[in-house]
Amino acid sequence: MHHPVTGVWQDLKDLNGFRRFTLDARKLGYRGMVCIHPSHVAISNEVFTPSAETIDSCRRMIAAFREAEAQGHAAVDFEGQHIDYAHVKTAEGVLELAAAIGL
């Protein structure tokens, strides 16, 4: 599985800036950070650890897609959103991460 991570945050004292940087990185599709200081680890873990709601949504999405796929469809309307193979692959990655960290 592909786990893109983004670069380092150099300012060791600006933890609010680091948090914004990690949130922006997550929105761009990154799955983690390269942390150069211990003060960055907890924030990075908090931002990139999937929530229980996200995990549940991913499970439901995959189930809905697999049901549609069994009927010959390659896309499905899932809770008002178009879902296809790319979305399922991303959701599977989230579930793999959750399983790897014991969620």
TORMARVO-546252 format. One record per residue: residue number from 1; x, y, z of N, C-alpha, C in turn. Coordinates in pm, whole numbers, plus 50000, padded with zeros to 5 digits. Atoms other than C-alpha are relative to their C-alpha. Example, Ala and Ser with C-alpha at 12.3 -4.5 7.8 and 13.67 -1.06 7.14 Angstrom:
BEGIN
REC   seq     npx     npy     npz    capx    capy    capz     cpx     cpy     cpz
REC     1   50089   49881   50000   51230   49550   50780   50090   50120   50000
REC     2   49918   49881   49994   51367   49894   50714   49923   50109   50073
//
This chain:
BEGIN
REC   seq     npx     npy     npz    capx    capy    capz     cpx     cpy     cpz
REC     1   50083   49882   50000   50000   50000   50000   50087   50124   50000
REC     2   49926   49876   50013   50117   50351   49921   49964   50094   50115
REC     3   50021   49910   49887   50159   50582   50219   50077   50130   49978
REC     4   49927   49876   50022   50251   50933   50104   50012   50081   50129
REC     5   49977   49912   49885   50406   51147   50376   50058   50130   49949
REC     6   49950   49870   50040   50493   51512   50362   50123   50036   50082
REC     7   49873   49958   49941   50809   51694   50460   49991   50050   50142
REC     8   49985   49961   49860   50925   51836   50786   49954   50144   50025
REC     9   50032   49867   49951   50814   52139   50985   50121   50044   50081
REC    10   49872   49959   49940   51130   52328   51083   49987   50075   50131
REC    11   50015   49915   49882   50994   52561   51352   49956   49916   50119
REC    12   50028   50088   49887   51014   52359   51672   49910   50064   50105
REC    13   50079   49931   49898   50835   52623   51880   49858   50033   49955
REC    14   50132   49963   50052   50536   52691   51653   49914   49874   49979
REC    15   50080   50122   50009   50318   52390   51733   49865   50025   49937
REC    16   50125   49967   50069   50002   52568   51616   50021   50001   49850
REC    17   49967   50002   50142   50169   52620   51280   50018   49858   49950
REC    18   49983   50140   50037   50268   52255   51274   49865   49930   49986
REC    19   50133   50060   50008   49908   52153   51346   49930   50042   49870
REC    20   50061   49953   50126   49782   52370   51056   50065   49929   49881
REC    21   49925   50066   50107   50053   52220   50833   49954   49854   49985
REC    22   50044   50139   50009   49946   51864   50921   49856   49989   49951
REC    23   50139   50001   50047   49577   51942   50872   49992   50027   49851
REC    24   49996   49972   50144   49652   52092   50530   50052   49879   49924
REC    25   49943   50118   50066   49864   51789   50441   49897   49888   49991
REC    26   50104   50104   50002   49582   51552   50538   49895   50030   49894
REC    27   50099   49961   50101   49337   51747   50320   50053   49973   49858
REC    28   49939   50024   50131   49582   51705   50030   50021   49851   49971
REC    29   49989   50144   50022   49583   51326   50077   50120   49934   50063
REC    30   49887   50062   49932   49898   51274   50277   49951   49916   50116
REC    31   50039   50092   49893   49888   50996   50533   50086   50015   50124
REC    32   49913   49983   49884   50159   51115   50768   50103   50109   49977
REC    33   49898   49896   50001   50446   51348   50846   50136   49938   50027
REC    34   49864   50029   49957   50821   51324   50870   50022   50091   50121
REC    35   49983   49921   49877   50873   51436   51231   50147   50006   50037
REC    36   49859   49985   49962   51211   51579   51326   50016   50034   50147
REC    37   49992   49968   49858   51123   51657   51687   49887   49928   50074
REC    38   50103   50073   49924   50936   51465   51957   49872   50079   50023
REC    39   50120   49919   49976   50696   51756   52010   49901   49993   49884
REC    40   50086   50010   50117   50555   51689   51663   49925   49867   49993
REC    41   50055   50135   50013   50470   51323   51715   49855   49992   50045
REC    42   50138   50010   49949   50155   51358   51927   49902   50071   49908
REC    43   50089   49926   50091   50005   51620   51695   49982   49922   49871
REC    44   50008   50076   50124   50087   51414   51388   49911   49877   50018
REC    45   50085   50117   49974   49931   51103   51543   49854   50039   50012
REC    46   50138   49954   49983   49621   51297   51642   49934   50033   49867
REC    47   50057   49954   50128   49571   51446   51297   49980   49884   49902
REC    48   50006   50104   50102   49639   51134   51093   49934   49870   50045
REC    49   50070   50120   49954   49471   50870   51311   49853   50012   49963
REC    50   50141   49991   50040   49130   50793   51161   49907   49989   50120
REC    51   50099   50003   49893   48833   50859   51386   49911   49877   49986
REC    52   50095   50111   50004   48577   50594   51474   49895   50023   49892
REC    53   50099   49966   50102   48330   50776   51248   50055   49977   49860
REC    54   49937   50021   50131   48574   50769   50956   50013   49851   49970
REC    55   49986   50144   50018   48642   50400   51007   49865   49938   49964
REC    56   50134   50052   50027   48269   50324   51016   49954   50038   49859
REC    57   50039   49955   50134   48206   50531   50703   50073   49921   49892
REC    58   49922   50078   50098   48485   50351   50518   49945   49859   49986
REC    59   50057   50135   50005   48339   50014   50610   49869   49998   49924
REC    60   50129   49993   50069   47993   50115   50493   50020   50027   49851
REC    61   49973   49968   50140   48133   50262   50172   50047   49878   49924
REC    62   49948   50119   50066   48325   49949   50085   49889   49897   49981
REC    63   50111   50096   50009   48021   49730   50159   49903   50041   49890
REC    64   50094   49952   50103   47796   49948   49940   50061   49982   49862
REC    65   49936   50014   50130   48050   49944   49660   50005   49853   49958
REC    66   49990   50144   50033   48103   49566   49676   49864   49944   49958
REC    67   50134   50043   50038   47727   49513   49659   49968   50046   49857
REC    68   50023   49947   50136   47702   49736   49350   50090   49929   49899
REC    69   49905   50069   50089   48010   49572   49200   49949   49860   49966
REC    70   50054   50134   50024   47848   49228   49240   49886   50001   49900
REC    71   50108   49984   50097   47562   49361   49028   50050   50056   49867
REC    72   49941   49957   50125   47803   49470   48756   50029   50149   49988
REC    73   49976   49856   50003   47846   49836   48850   50141   50032   50047
REC    74   49866   49956   49960   48179   50017   48881   49997   50131   50076
REC    75   50017   49878   49921   48038   50314   49068   49867   49991   50073
REC    76   50122   50004   49920   47771   50379   49329   49979   50137   50064
REC    77   50034   49881   49922   47591   50666   49497   50003   49955   50146
REC    78   49987   50035   49858   47704   50634   49858   49975   50124   50082
REC    79   50037   49889   49913   47528   50870   50093   50013   50135   49929
REC    80   50001   49876   50078   47496   51129   49817   50129   50032   49928
REC    81   49873   49977   50067   47851   51095   49685   50028   49888   49900
REC    82   49956   50097   50101   47982   50925   49372   50122   49927   50055
REC    83   49890   50083   49951   48206   50637   49479   50039   49902   49891
REC    84   49951   50097   50097   48425   50430   49249   50124   49930   50058
REC    85   49886   50079   49954   48736   50210   49267   50103   50083   50075
REC    86   49900   49916   49933   48965   50500   49366   49958   50029   50143
REC    87   50048   49973   49865   48748   50585   49665   50010   49876   50089
REC    88   49993   50125   49924   48733   50222   49773   50144   49970   50038
REC    89   49859   50025   49971   49111   50190   49748   50046   50090   50115
REC    90   49965   49908   49892   49150   50497   49970   49938   49953   50131
REC    91   50069   50048   49880   48893   50361   50218   50068   49874   50055
REC    92   49930   50120   49957   49074   50027   50228   50132   50037   50069
REC    93   49877   49953   49937   49396   50214   50309   49975   50054   50140
REC    94   50036   49949   49867   49225   50390   50598   49977   49884   50096
REC    95   50027   50117   49915   49104   50055   50732   50127   49923   50032
REC    96   49871   50067   49974   49451   49903   50694   50079   50076   50107
REC    97   49931   49919   49899   49599   50193   50892   49935   49979   50136
REC    98   50071   50020   49873   49331   50157   51160   50034   49865   50062
REC    99   49968   50134   49950   49400   49785   51189   50145   49994   50049
REC   100   49858   50003   49963   49776   49840   51203   50027   50067   50133
REC   101   49978   49931   49873   49743   50076   51498   49901   49954   50108
REC   102   50086   50063   49902   49486   49861   51674   49865   50064   50024
REC   103   50133   49939   49987   49166   50053   51608   49893   49909   49944
//
